[in-house]
Amino acid sequence: MTPGGERVYFTDRGIEELESRRGEEEVSLGWVADQLRTFVDLNPDFEVPVERLATWLARLDDEDEDE
């Protein structure tokens, strides 16, 4: 748990590192897509979760249209 009492899941560590190391940078979603492709090429076992993340990110605005 964090000092504030929130649970920190194992996956949060990587997210927190990304935010602390590169949180001030601005990148395009095209750049993110390229990085995800490279990651999957190097780590094919993660293809399904990366595809799910990419699809979720691509469809974020769809949730707003349903309201």
C-alpha positions, 0 to 999 in steps of 0.5 A: 500500500502507498502512504495514502492507503491506496493499493499498488498493484504489481503492474502499477510499478511500471506505470509509475516508472513511466510517469516519473521518467517520461511523464513530461514528454509529449508523443504522438499516438502513432509513436506509441503504436510503433513502440507497441508493435516493437514490444510485441515483436520482441515479446510475442507472448504479450500480443493479446494484452497489447492488442486489448490495450490498443483497442481500449485506447482506440475506442475511449471516445466511443464510451462518451458517444454512448452517453 
